[in-house]
Amino acid sequence: MIRVAVNAPLLEPLSYLENPNFKSQRGDIVNVPLGRRTTMGIVLGEDPVVRSSEIKYKAISSKEEQWPSFDDTFLKWLEWIADYYIYPLGQVAQQALPPLKKTIKARASKRPPVVPVLARKAKPSLTDEQAACLDNIDLTKGFSAHLVHGVTGSGKTEIYLRLFEQCLQQGKKGIFLLPEISLTPQLVNRFVERFGDEVAVFHSQLTDRERTDQWWQIVEGEKKILIGARSALFCPIKNLGLVVVDEEHEASFKQDEKLKYNGRDCAVMLARYSQCAVILGSATPSLESWKNAQDGKYVLHTMKSRVAQRPMPNIETIDMRLEKENTNRKPHIPFWLSQSLFDKIEVALDKKEQVALLLNRRGLANLVFCRTCGYSAECPNCDVSLILHARQHLVCHYCDYHEMYKLKCPDCSEGELSPMGLGTEKVEEDLRLLFPEARLARADRDEIQSRTEMEELIANMENQEIDILVGTQMIAKGLDFPKLNLVGLVLADVGFNLPDFRATEKSFQLIAQMSGRSGRHVDQSSGEVGSVVVQTYNTTHDSLIYAQNHDYTGFVEHELRCREPLNYPPYQKMIVFRIQSMTSDLAQSAAQMVKSRLTTIIQKYESHFSGVEVLGPAFAPLSKLKNQYRLHIIIKGAQPKALNALARQMLADEKWIPSQVRVIVDVDPTSLL
C-alpha cells in the first residue's frame, strides 16, 4: 500500500495499491482515482498501517512524466508547510508545479523579455559596515539565519549580490525573495548587470507561459538565481545554497487566500531543510525577526550609515490642527496641504528636483454623505463606505462593486451628497491646479495595473520626465531616484487607529520606508540633506516620534514592552478562526459552536493545552465582506505545537459545520481586520 497526498481538501493522505507497471518512489507525482474522477497526488511512501483485506482499495493510475519528482528535502519542507498551516498537503504541492506543460518549441512573443539583456557593471567598493557584515556570514557552514538591519540606503542590496556571487562560486543556486511591490525593474537590472543570463524572475505579472518557461530554466539548471515574490519559494530548486528575503517585514509576504502561508517564515524553514544560509534584510525589521535575533536564533548585523556617508533625511512634522490658525497660509492652498510642504514643493521644482507625495488611500474622497439626513453611500455587499473616484464612480475597494455618483440623496431626496475625505486622485487633481507647469504622475492600483506600466513609470522618474509623483505605499518600497530629495506624507494618520495590534508597527515601517526614498544621492560635501514632511493630526503618536528620530531600536523596544503584558506576538503564537456565512445568525451560531468545541477539547486534554487562551467570538472589524458575515475567534499560547494540535483536533471532523458556513484557519495572522 502506498500513501498519497491527493489534490483535494483532505488533511490526511489516502492509501492506494501499487501500480503493477511501475514502482512508486517517495516524491513521485502520480495520477490517482478519487471518487468518479482522476486527480493528481504526491507519493509519500509506503503505508506503515496494515489495512483491512475487506476494503477494496484502488490502485495508482499512472505516473506523471512531464514533471520531475520532488526530492526528499523539498518534500519534507512541503510537509512542514501543510502541517504548520493546517492545509492539505496535496494542495500545497500544487503550488510547486508550473501552470502549463513544457513546450519544446520557443514561441515568439510581443511582450518585452522577462529578464532584460544588459552589459555587466563593475562592482562598487564596500563600506566598512558592508565589509564587516559580509565577513560574518559564512555560506559553507550549513544552516544559519541572519538578520541584516540596515538603514535605507546603507547598501543591503550590494551585500546580497556579493553573497550570491559566493553561492555561485560554490556551484550552488540561490533564491532572492522580496515583496511583489518591491520587485522593480531597477532591482532586477542590478542582478542582471552582475550575473547576466543566470537570472530567472518569478512574479504575478508574468503570463502562464512566461512563468512556466522561467520555472523550467531554474529547475533544469539553466539559470542559477531565482528572483521572485513569495510564490518563487515553491520552485523545486535542487542544490540550494542561499535564500535571501529582502524587506522581510512586509505583510505582503503573507498570502491571504487559500494557503495562508508566510513567505518569510517558509523561507527560513526551506533554508533549514536545505542546510543553507538564509538572510533576512530590512531597515525596519518585524518584531518577530528582531526578537529572534535578540534571543540568539538569528545572527544580527547592523548598518547604521548610508553609503558614501550620505546623511539621513531631515524629518519635519506638521500639526495639521494648527494650519487653520497659520496667518502665513495662502488662501488658495487646499485643506490637505500645509504651507510648509507647499513652500518646499515650490523650492524643489525651482531647483529641478523631484517630489514624491504618499497617501495610502486611493480615489477622490473616502466618504460621500448627505448633510441633511446623514445618509452615507455604503457597499451593499460589504460593511464599508463606497469611495468616490474619477468619472463620478463610487467603488468598493473590497468587492469591486460600482455605482454612479448622484448628487441628490437617494434616502431623503432633499439633500445633496457631499464628498468628504481625501485620496490620491484628489491630491493629483489639486496639484495640477497649484502647479500647472509641473509634470505629474500617480502610482496606485487604479493607475498602475501591469508590469509594463510600472516599468514606464520608473523610467520616466529616472529620466526626470516626472516632477511630482503621487502614490500609495507602492512608491515607498525599493525605489531609488537620484533627483528625489523631497518626500511628503500627506496624511500619516491613515494607519494609526486601525483596530489591529500591529497598526503602530506598520505605521512606523511605512513612515520610515517612505522617508528613506529622500536624499539617497545627495553629495555629502554640498551640505545638502534630503527633506521629509510628515503631515498629521496626531503629533504624539509613538510611530511618528520614533520615525522622526530614525530610532528603530527605541521604537521596537517600546512596542515590545506594550505587547508583552498582553501576550501578543512575538511573545506568544496566535491562530485565528474566521467563521463566515451569508447569514448573520448562522455565522454567529456557528461561531458559538467553534468556541464550544475549543473549550471542550481544552478541558478534556487540560495537560496538553494548559495556558491556551481563547478570545471571542466577536464580529471582525470588517464584519461583512463580499456578502459574507465574518466573526473571529482567536487562540493564543506560548507553545506553537499545542495551538496547532488544538486547531487540528477542532477541525478533525468537519461534519458538524453547517453547509452554508466556512471556518477558515489563519496561523500567525498579520492582520485582524
C-alpha positions as CSV (number, residue, x, y, z in Angstrom):
1,M,0.0,0.0,0.0
2,I,1.2,3.5,-0.9
3,R,0.3,6.8,0.9
4,V,-0.6,9.6,-1.5
5,A,-1.4,13.2,-0.7
6,V,-4.1,14.0,-3.2
7,N,-5.0,17.3,-4.7
8,A,-8.3,17.6,-2.7
9,P,-9.4,19.3,0.5
10,L,-8.2,16.4,2.7
11,L,-5.9,16.9,5.6
12,E,-4.8,13.3,5.7
13,P,-3.2,11.3,2.8
14,L,-5.1,8.3,1.2
15,S,-3.9,4.8,0.7
16,Y,-3.6,3.2,-2.8
17,L,-2.4,-0.1,-4.2
18,E,0.9,0.0,-6.1
19,N,0.5,0.1,-9.9
20,P,1.9,-3.2,-11.2
21,N,3.5,-1.5,-14.2
22,F,5.9,0.7,-12.1
23,K,7.3,1.1,-8.6
24,S,6.3,4.4,-6.9
25,Q,9.0,6.4,-5.2
26,R,8.6,9.0,-2.5
27,G,8.2,12.4,-4.2
28,D,6.7,11.0,-7.4
29,I,3.9,12.9,-9.0
30,V,1.1,10.5,-9.9
31,N,-2.5,10.3,-11.0
32,V,-4.9,8.5,-8.8
33,P,-8.7,7.8,-8.8
34,L,-10.7,9.8,-6.4
35,G,-14.4,9.2,-6.4
36,R,-15.6,9.4,-10.0
37,R,-12.6,11.5,-11.2
38,T,-8.9,11.2,-11.5
39,T,-6.7,13.7,-9.7
40,M,-3.0,14.4,-9.1
41,G,-1.1,13.4,-6.0
42,I,2.3,13.1,-4.4
43,V,3.7,9.8,-3.3
44,L,4.7,10.0,0.4
45,G,6.0,6.4,0.8
46,E,4.7,3.0,1.8
47,D,1.7,2.9,4.2
48,P,3.0,1.6,7.6
49,V,-0.5,0.7,8.7
50,V,-1.8,-2.8,7.9
51,R,-5.1,-2.2,6.1
52,S,-8.2,-4.5,6.2
53,S,-8.4,-7.0,3.4
54,E,-12.2,-6.5,3.4
55,I,-11.8,-3.0,1.9
56,K,-11.4,-2.8,-1.8
57,Y,-8.5,-0.3,-2.5
58,K,-7.9,1.4,-5.8
59,A,-4.6,1.4,-7.5
60,I,-2.4,4.3,-8.6
61,S,-3.4,5.1,-12.2
62,S,-0.2,6.4,-13.7
63,K,3.0,8.3,-13.0
64,E,3.1,11.9,-14.2
65,E,6.1,12.0,-16.5
66,Q,6.0,15.7,-17.6
67,W,7.4,17.0,-14.2
68,P,10.4,15.8,-12.2
69,S,9.8,14.1,-8.9
70,F,10.3,16.1,-5.7
71,D,13.5,15.3,-3.8
72,D,13.2,14.4,-0.1
73,T,14.4,17.7,1.2
74,F,11.8,19.7,-0.8
75,L,9.0,17.2,0.1
76,K,9.9,17.5,3.8
77,W,9.5,21.2,3.5
78,L,6.1,20.9,1.8
79,E,5.1,18.5,4.6
80,W,6.1,21.1,7.2
81,I,4.0,23.8,5.5
82,A,1.0,21.5,5.3
83,D,1.4,20.6,9.0
84,Y,2.1,24.1,10.3
85,Y,-0.6,26.0,8.3
86,I,-3.1,23.1,8.7
87,Y,-3.6,22.8,4.9
88,P,-4.0,19.7,2.7
89,L,-0.5,18.5,1.6
90,G,-1.7,17.6,-1.9
91,Q,-3.0,21.1,-2.4
92,V,0.3,22.6,-1.0
93,A,2.2,20.5,-3.6
94,Q,0.2,22.0,-6.4
95,Q,1.9,25.3,-5.7
96,A,5.2,23.7,-6.7
97,L,4.2,22.9,-10.3
98,P,4.2,25.3,-13.2
99,P,0.8,26.4,-14.7
100,L,1.4,24.9,-18.1
101,K,3.0,21.9,-19.7
102,K,6.6,22.2,-21.0
103,T,6.9,23.2,-24.7
104,I,9.9,22.3,-26.9
105,K,9.4,24.9,-29.5
106,A,10.0,28.5,-28.4
107,R,7.1,30.8,-29.2
108,A,7.5,34.4,-30.4
109,S,6.2,37.0,-28.0
110,K,5.3,40.6,-28.5
111,R,6.0,41.3,-24.8
112,P,9.4,42.5,-23.6
113,P,11.7,39.8,-22.3
114,V,11.1,38.7,-18.7
115,V,14.8,39.2,-18.0
116,P,16.5,42.1,-20.0
117,V,19.9,41.8,-21.6
118,L,22.3,44.3,-20.1
119,A,26.0,45.0,-20.1
120,R,27.8,43.9,-16.9
121,K,28.9,46.6,-14.5
122,A,31.9,46.8,-12.2
123,K,31.4,46.2,-8.5
124,P,31.3,49.3,-6.2
125,S,33.7,49.4,-3.2
126,L,32.3,48.4,0.1
127,T,31.8,50.5,3.2
128,D,33.3,49.3,6.5
129,E,29.9,48.2,7.7
130,Q,29.2,46.2,4.5
131,A,32.5,44.5,4.7
132,A,32.0,43.6,8.3
133,C,28.6,42.2,7.6
134,L,30.0,40.0,4.7
135,D,32.9,38.8,6.8
136,N,30.5,37.5,9.4
137,I,28.3,35.5,7.1
138,D,29.7,32.1,6.1
139,L,27.8,30.2,3.4
140,T,29.9,27.0,3.9
141,K,28.6,26.0,7.4
142,G,25.2,24.7,6.6
143,F,22.1,26.3,8.0
144,S,22.4,29.7,9.6
145,A,19.9,32.5,9.9
146,H,20.9,36.2,9.7
147,L,19.0,39.4,10.2
148,V,20.6,42.4,8.3
149,H,19.3,45.6,9.8
150,G,20.5,48.4,7.7
151,V,19.1,51.9,7.3
152,T,17.6,52.9,4.0
153,G,20.4,53.5,1.5
154,S,23.0,51.6,3.6
155,G,23.8,49.2,0.7
156,K,22.0,46.0,1.7
157,T,21.4,45.0,-1.9
158,E,25.2,45.0,-2.6
159,I,25.6,42.6,0.3
160,Y,23.1,40.3,-1.3
161,L,24.8,40.5,-4.6
162,R,28.2,39.6,-3.1
163,L,26.6,36.6,-1.2
164,F,25.0,35.3,-4.4
165,E,28.5,35.5,-6.0
166,Q,29.9,33.3,-3.3
167,C,26.9,30.9,-3.7
168,L,27.5,30.5,-7.4
169,Q,31.2,30.1,-6.9
170,Q,30.4,27.1,-4.7
171,G,28.4,25.6,-7.6
172,K,25.0,26.2,-5.9
173,K,21.8,28.1,-6.7
174,G,20.0,30.9,-4.8
175,I,16.6,32.4,-4.2
176,F,16.1,36.1,-3.8
177,L,12.7,36.8,-2.3
178,L,11.1,40.2,-2.0
179,P,7.6,41.7,-1.8
180,E,5.8,42.0,-5.2
181,I,5.6,45.8,-4.7
182,S,9.4,45.9,-4.4
183,L,10.1,43.7,-7.4
184,T,11.0,46.6,-9.7
185,P,13.0,46.7,-12.9
186,Q,15.6,48.7,-11.1
187,L,16.3,45.7,-8.8
188,V,16.2,43.1,-11.5
189,N,18.6,45.1,-13.6
190,R,21.1,45.3,-10.8
191,F,21.2,41.5,-10.7
192,V,21.4,41.1,-14.4
193,E,24.2,43.6,-14.6
194,R,26.1,41.4,-12.1
195,F,25.0,37.9,-13.2
196,G,23.9,38.2,-16.8
197,D,21.8,35.4,-18.2
198,E,22.0,33.3,-15.0
199,V,19.0,35.2,-13.5
200,A,15.3,34.0,-13.6
201,V,12.4,36.1,-12.5
202,F,9.0,35.0,-11.0
203,H,6.1,37.4,-10.2
204,S,2.4,37.7,-10.7
205,Q,2.6,39.9,-13.8
206,L,4.1,37.1,-15.9
207,T,1.8,35.2,-18.2
208,D,1.4,31.4,-17.5
209,R,3.7,30.7,-20.4
210,E,6.4,33.0,-19.1
211,R,6.1,31.5,-15.6
212,T,6.4,28.0,-17.0
213,D,9.5,28.9,-19.0
214,Q,11.2,30.5,-16.1
215,W,10.3,27.5,-13.9
216,W,12.0,25.1,-16.2
217,Q,15.0,27.2,-16.7
218,I,15.8,27.3,-13.0
219,V,14.7,23.7,-12.3
220,E,16.9,22.3,-15.1
221,G,19.9,24.4,-14.1
222,E,20.0,26.8,-17.0
223,K,19.5,29.7,-14.5
224,K,21.2,29.9,-11.1
225,I,19.4,32.7,-9.3
226,L,15.7,33.0,-8.9
227,I,14.3,36.4,-8.1
228,G,10.6,36.5,-7.2
229,A,7.7,37.2,-4.9
230,R,6.6,34.7,-2.2
231,S,5.5,32.1,-4.7
232,A,9.1,31.7,-6.0
233,L,9.8,29.6,-2.9
234,F,7.8,26.8,-4.4
235,C,10.1,26.3,-7.4
236,P,11.7,22.9,-6.5
237,I,15.4,24.0,-6.8
238,K,18.0,21.4,-6.1
239,N,21.4,22.2,-4.7
240,L,20.2,25.3,-2.9
241,G,23.0,27.4,-1.4
242,L,21.4,30.6,-0.3
243,V,18.0,32.2,0.4
244,V,17.6,36.0,0.8
245,V,14.4,37.7,1.9
246,D,14.5,41.5,1.4
247,E,12.1,43.8,3.1
248,E,11.3,40.9,5.4
249,H,8.9,42.9,7.5
250,E,6.4,43.3,4.6
251,A,2.9,42.0,5.4
252,S,2.5,41.0,1.7
253,F,4.7,38.0,2.3
254,K,1.6,36.5,4.0
255,Q,-0.8,35.1,1.5
256,D,-4.4,35.9,2.2
257,E,-6.2,33.4,0.1
258,K,-6.4,29.6,0.5
259,L,-3.0,28.5,1.8
260,K,-2.3,31.3,4.3
261,Y,1.5,30.9,4.5
262,N,4.1,33.5,5.4
263,G,6.8,33.6,2.7
264,R,9.5,34.8,5.2
265,D,8.9,32.1,7.7
266,C,8.7,29.4,4.9
267,A,12.0,30.7,3.5
268,V,13.7,30.2,6.9
269,M,12.4,26.6,7.0
270,L,13.4,25.9,3.4
271,A,16.9,27.0,4.3
272,R,16.8,24.8,7.4
273,Y,15.8,21.7,5.4
274,S,18.3,22.6,2.6
275,Q,21.1,23.2,5.1
276,C,22.0,26.6,3.7
277,A,22.1,30.2,4.9
278,V,19.1,32.5,5.0
279,I,19.4,36.2,5.1
280,L,16.5,38.5,6.2
281,G,17.0,42.1,5.4
282,S,15.1,45.3,6.3
283,A,15.6,48.9,7.5
284,T,12.6,48.2,9.8
285,P,12.6,44.5,10.8
286,S,9.4,42.9,12.0
287,L,9.2,42.5,15.8
288,E,9.2,38.7,15.3
289,S,12.5,38.8,13.5
290,W,14.0,41.3,15.9
291,K,13.1,39.2,18.9
292,N,14.5,36.1,17.2
293,A,17.8,37.9,16.8
294,Q,17.7,39.1,20.5
295,D,17.0,35.5,21.6
296,G,20.0,34.2,19.6
297,K,18.0,32.4,16.9
298,Y,19.3,34.8,14.2
299,V,22.6,36.5,13.9
300,L,22.1,40.3,13.9
301,H,24.1,42.5,11.5
302,T,23.6,46.3,11.9
303,M,24.4,49.0,9.3
304,K,23.7,52.5,10.8
305,S,25.1,54.7,7.9
306,R,24.2,55.3,4.3
307,V,26.7,54.5,1.5
308,A,29.3,57.3,1.0
309,Q,28.3,58.8,4.4
310,R,25.3,60.4,2.9
311,P,23.1,61.9,5.7
312,M,19.8,60.6,6.6
313,P,16.9,62.9,5.6
314,N,15.6,65.6,7.9
315,I,12.0,64.8,9.0
316,E,9.7,67.7,9.8
317,T,6.3,67.0,11.5
318,I,3.4,69.4,10.7
319,D,0.5,69.5,13.1
320,M,-2.5,70.0,10.7
321,R,-4.7,71.0,13.6
322,L,-2.8,74.3,13.7
323,E,-2.9,75.0,9.9
324,K,-6.2,76.9,10.1
325,E,-4.6,79.4,12.5
326,N,-1.5,79.8,10.4
327,T,-1.6,83.5,9.4
328,N,1.0,82.9,6.7
329,R,-1.2,80.3,4.9
330,K,-2.1,81.3,1.4
331,P,-5.9,81.1,0.7
332,H,-5.7,79.0,-2.5
333,I,-3.9,76.1,-0.8
334,P,-6.2,73.1,-0.4
335,F,-7.2,71.9,3.1
336,W,-4.9,68.8,3.0
337,L,-1.7,70.7,2.2
338,S,0.3,72.6,4.8
339,Q,2.0,75.9,4.0
340,S,5.4,74.3,4.8
341,L,5.0,71.4,2.4
342,F,3.7,73.8,-0.3
343,D,6.7,76.1,0.1
344,K,9.1,73.1,-0.1
345,I,7.5,71.8,-3.3
346,E,7.9,75.2,-4.9
347,V,11.6,75.3,-4.0
348,A,12.2,71.7,-5.2
349,L,10.6,72.5,-8.5
350,D,12.6,75.6,-8.9
351,K,15.8,73.6,-8.3
352,K,14.6,71.0,-10.9
353,E,14.4,68.3,-8.2
354,Q,11.7,65.7,-7.9
355,V,9.0,65.4,-5.3
356,A,7.1,62.3,-4.0
357,L,3.9,62.5,-2.0
358,L,2.4,59.5,-0.3
359,L,-1.2,59.0,0.7
360,N,-2.2,55.4,1.5
361,R,-5.7,55.9,0.3
362,R,-7.0,55.8,-3.3
363,G,-9.7,57.8,-5.0
364,L,-11.1,61.3,-4.8
365,A,-13.0,61.0,-1.4
366,N,-13.3,58.2,1.1
367,L,-16.8,59.1,2.1
368,V,-19.9,60.5,0.4
369,F,-22.8,61.6,2.7
370,C,-25.9,63.8,2.9
371,R,-25.7,66.8,5.3
372,T,-29.5,66.9,5.5
373,C,-30.3,63.3,6.8
374,G,-26.9,61.8,7.5
375,Y,-27.1,59.1,4.8
376,S,-23.7,57.8,3.6
377,A,-23.1,55.7,0.5
378,E,-22.1,52.2,1.6
379,C,-21.4,49.0,-0.3
380,P,-24.4,46.6,-0.4
381,N,-22.0,43.6,-0.2
382,C,-19.6,44.9,2.4
383,D,-19.6,46.8,5.7
384,V,-17.6,49.7,4.2
385,S,-18.2,53.1,2.6
386,L,-18.0,53.5,-1.1
387,I,-15.0,55.5,-2.4
388,L,-15.6,58.3,-4.9
389,H,-13.4,58.0,-8.0
390,A,-13.0,60.0,-11.2
391,R,-15.8,59.9,-13.8
392,Q,-18.4,60.0,-11.0
393,H,-17.9,56.4,-9.9
394,L,-18.5,55.1,-6.4
395,V,-16.4,52.0,-5.9
396,C,-15.9,49.4,-3.2
397,H,-12.2,48.5,-2.8
398,Y,-13.0,45.1,-1.4
399,C,-15.6,43.5,-3.8
400,D,-15.2,46.0,-6.7
401,Y,-18.9,47.0,-6.6
402,H,-19.6,50.1,-8.8
403,E,-22.4,52.6,-8.9
404,M,-22.7,56.1,-10.4
405,Y,-22.4,59.1,-8.1
406,K,-25.7,61.0,-8.0
407,L,-25.9,64.5,-6.4
408,K,-29.4,64.1,-4.9
409,C,-29.6,62.0,-1.8
410,P,-31.3,58.6,-2.5
411,D,-32.6,58.4,1.1
412,C,-34.3,61.7,1.8
413,S,-34.5,63.1,-1.8
414,E,-33.9,66.6,-0.3
415,G,-30.3,67.0,0.5
416,E,-27.2,66.7,-1.7
417,L,-24.4,64.1,-1.4
418,S,-21.2,65.8,-0.4
419,P,-17.7,64.1,-0.8
420,M,-15.6,64.1,2.3
421,G,-12.0,63.0,2.9
422,L,-9.1,62.5,0.6
423,G,-7.5,60.1,-1.9
424,T,-4.6,60.0,-4.3
425,E,-6.8,61.2,-7.2
426,K,-7.9,64.3,-5.3
427,V,-4.2,65.1,-4.4
428,E,-3.2,64.8,-8.0
429,E,-6.2,66.9,-9.1
430,D,-5.3,69.7,-6.7
431,L,-1.6,69.6,-7.5
432,R,-2.3,70.1,-11.2
433,L,-4.2,73.3,-10.4
434,L,-1.5,74.5,-7.9
435,F,1.5,73.7,-10.2
436,P,0.2,73.8,-13.8
437,E,3.7,73.7,-15.2
438,A,4.8,70.6,-13.3
439,R,4.7,67.1,-14.8
440,L,2.7,64.9,-12.5
441,A,2.2,61.1,-12.3
442,R,0.2,58.9,-10.0
443,A,1.1,55.4,-8.8
444,D,-1.7,53.4,-7.2
445,R,-3.6,50.2,-8.1
446,D,-6.0,52.2,-10.3
447,E,-3.3,53.7,-12.4
448,I,-0.6,51.0,-12.3
449,Q,-2.0,47.6,-13.2
450,S,0.7,45.9,-15.2
451,R,4.5,45.3,-15.2
452,T,5.0,47.4,-18.2
453,E,3.1,50.4,-16.7
454,M,5.4,50.2,-13.6
455,E,8.5,50.0,-15.7
456,E,7.4,53.0,-17.7
457,L,6.7,55.0,-14.5
458,I,10.2,54.2,-13.2
459,A,11.9,55.0,-16.5
460,N,10.1,58.4,-16.5
461,M,11.2,59.1,-13.0
462,E,14.8,58.1,-13.8
463,N,14.8,60.2,-16.9
464,Q,13.4,63.2,-14.9
465,E,10.3,63.3,-17.0
466,I,8.2,63.5,-13.8
467,D,8.4,66.4,-11.4
468,I,5.8,65.2,-8.8
469,L,4.9,61.6,-8.1
470,V,1.8,60.9,-6.0
471,G,1.1,57.4,-4.8
472,T,0.1,54.9,-2.3
473,Q,2.5,52.5,-0.4
474,M,3.8,51.1,-3.7
475,I,6.1,54.1,-4.0
476,A,7.5,53.6,-0.5
477,K,9.5,50.4,-1.3
478,G,12.6,49.7,-3.2
479,L,12.7,52.8,-5.5
480,D,15.9,54.8,-5.8
481,F,15.8,58.1,-7.8
482,P,18.9,60.5,-7.7
483,K,16.9,63.7,-8.0
484,L,14.3,62.8,-5.4
485,N,15.1,65.0,-2.4
486,L,11.7,65.9,-1.1
487,V,9.2,63.4,0.3
488,G,5.8,64.3,1.8
489,L,3.4,62.1,3.8
490,V,0.1,63.8,3.1
491,L,-1.8,62.2,6.0
492,A,0.3,59.9,8.2
493,D,-2.7,59.2,10.4
494,V,-4.3,56.8,7.9
495,G,-3.0,53.7,9.6
496,F,-2.7,55.0,13.2
497,N,-6.1,53.9,14.6
498,L,-6.8,50.6,12.8
499,P,-8.2,48.0,15.2
500,D,-5.2,45.8,14.8
501,F,-2.4,45.2,17.3
502,R,0.2,45.6,14.5
503,A,-1.2,49.1,13.4
504,T,1.6,51.0,15.2
505,E,4.3,48.8,13.9
506,K,3.0,49.1,10.3
507,S,2.7,52.8,10.6
508,F,6.3,53.2,11.8
509,Q,7.5,51.0,9.0
510,L,5.7,52.9,6.3
511,I,6.9,56.3,7.6
512,A,10.5,55.1,7.8
513,Q,10.5,53.4,4.5
514,M,8.9,56.3,2.7
515,S,11.3,58.7,4.3
516,G,14.2,56.6,3.1
517,R,13.3,57.5,-0.5
518,S,14.6,61.0,0.1
519,G,18.1,62.3,-0.4
520,R,19.7,58.9,-1.3
521,H,22.2,60.6,-3.7
522,V,22.9,64.0,-2.1
523,D,26.6,64.9,-2.1
524,Q,27.9,65.0,1.5
525,S,30.3,67.8,0.7
526,S,27.5,70.0,-0.5
527,G,25.9,70.2,2.9
528,E,22.5,69.3,1.4
529,V,20.2,66.8,3.0
530,G,17.0,65.1,2.0
531,S,13.8,66.5,3.3
532,V,10.7,64.7,4.6
533,V,7.5,66.5,5.6
534,V,5.0,64.4,7.7
535,Q,1.5,65.9,8.0
536,T,-0.6,64.6,10.8
537,Y,-3.4,65.4,13.3
538,N,-1.6,63.3,16.0
539,T,1.9,64.5,16.5
540,T,2.4,62.5,19.7
541,H,1.8,59.1,18.1
542,D,4.5,56.6,19.0
543,S,5.3,55.5,15.5
544,L,5.8,59.2,14.4
545,I,8.0,60.2,17.3
546,Y,10.5,57.3,16.8
547,A,10.4,57.6,13.0
548,Q,11.2,61.3,13.2
549,N,14.4,60.5,15.0
550,H,15.3,57.5,12.8
551,D,15.2,55.5,16.0
552,Y,14.2,51.9,15.1
553,T,15.7,50.4,18.2
554,G,13.9,52.7,20.5
555,F,10.6,52.0,18.7
556,V,10.9,48.2,18.8
557,E,11.9,48.2,22.4
558,H,8.8,50.4,23.2
559,E,6.5,48.3,21.1
560,L,7.7,45.0,22.7
561,R,7.0,46.4,26.2
562,C,3.5,47.2,25.1
563,R,2.8,43.7,23.7
564,E,4.4,41.6,26.4
565,P,1.8,42.0,29.1
566,L,-1.0,41.3,26.5
567,N,0.8,38.1,25.3
568,Y,0.6,39.3,21.7
569,P,3.2,38.1,19.1
570,P,6.1,37.7,19.2
571,Y,5.7,36.7,22.9
572,Q,3.0,34.1,22.1
573,K,1.7,32.4,19.0
574,M,-1.7,33.2,17.6
575,I,-4.2,31.3,15.4
576,V,-7.4,33.0,14.2
577,F,-10.6,31.1,13.2
578,R,-12.7,33.1,10.8
579,I,-16.3,32.0,10.6
580,Q,-18.1,33.1,7.5
581,S,-21.7,32.9,6.2
582,M,-24.1,34.8,4.1
583,T,-26.5,34.8,7.1
584,S,-25.5,36.7,10.2
585,D,-27.4,34.5,12.6
586,L,-25.9,31.4,11.1
587,A,-22.4,32.8,11.3
588,Q,-23.0,33.7,15.0
589,S,-24.4,30.3,15.9
590,A,-21.5,28.5,14.1
591,A,-19.0,30.7,15.9
592,Q,-20.5,29.7,19.2
593,M,-20.2,26.0,18.1
594,V,-16.5,26.6,17.4
595,K,-16.0,28.2,20.8
596,S,-17.8,25.3,22.5
597,R,-15.7,22.7,20.7
598,L,-12.4,24.5,21.5
599,T,-13.4,24.8,25.2
600,T,-14.4,21.2,25.4
601,I,-11.2,20.0,23.9
602,I,-9.1,22.2,26.2
603,Q,-10.9,20.9,29.3
604,K,-10.7,17.3,28.1
605,Y,-6.9,17.4,27.5
606,E,-6.1,20.1,30.1
607,S,-2.5,18.9,30.5
608,H,-1.8,19.4,26.8
609,F,-3.5,22.7,26.4
610,S,-2.8,24.5,29.7
611,G,-2.1,28.2,29.1
612,V,-4.0,28.4,25.9
613,E,-6.3,31.4,25.8
614,V,-9.5,31.6,23.7
615,L,-10.8,35.1,22.8
616,G,-14.2,35.7,21.1
617,P,-16.3,35.1,19.2
618,A,-16.7,38.6,18.0
619,F,-17.5,40.2,14.7
620,A,-14.4,41.1,12.8
621,P,-13.7,44.9,12.4
622,L,-14.7,44.4,8.7
623,S,-17.8,42.5,9.8
624,K,-19.1,41.9,6.3
625,L,-17.1,41.4,3.0
626,K,-18.4,40.1,-0.3
627,N,-21.8,39.3,1.2
628,Q,-20.1,37.1,3.9
629,Y,-20.6,38.0,7.6
630,R,-17.4,37.4,9.4
631,L,-16.6,36.5,13.1
632,H,-13.3,35.9,14.7
633,I,-12.2,33.5,17.4
634,I,-8.5,33.9,18.5
635,I,-6.5,31.3,20.3
636,K,-3.1,32.3,21.9
637,G,-0.4,30.3,23.6
638,A,3.3,30.0,24.2
639,Q,3.6,26.6,22.6
640,P,3.0,26.6,18.8
641,K,2.7,22.8,18.6
642,A,-0.1,22.8,21.2
643,L,-2.0,25.5,19.4
644,N,-1.6,23.6,16.1
645,A,-2.8,20.4,17.7
646,L,-5.8,22.1,19.2
647,A,-6.8,23.6,15.8
648,R,-6.3,20.3,14.0
649,Q,-8.4,18.5,16.6
650,M,-11.1,21.1,16.3
651,L,-11.2,20.6,12.5
652,A,-10.7,16.8,12.6
653,D,-14.4,16.1,11.8
654,E,-16.0,18.9,9.8
655,K,-19.4,17.3,9.6
656,W,-20.6,19.5,12.4
657,I,-20.0,22.6,10.4
658,P,-23.3,23.8,8.6
659,S,-23.1,23.6,4.8
660,Q,-23.6,27.3,4.5
661,V,-20.7,28.2,6.8
662,R,-17.0,28.3,6.2
663,V,-14.4,28.0,9.0
664,I,-11.1,29.4,7.9
665,V,-7.9,28.9,9.8
666,D,-5.2,31.6,9.8
667,V,-1.9,30.6,11.6
668,D,0.2,33.6,12.6
669,P,-2.1,36.3,11.1
670,T,-0.6,39.5,10.0
671,S,-3.9,41.4,10.2
672,L,-7.0,41.1,12.3
673,L,-9.3,43.1,10.1
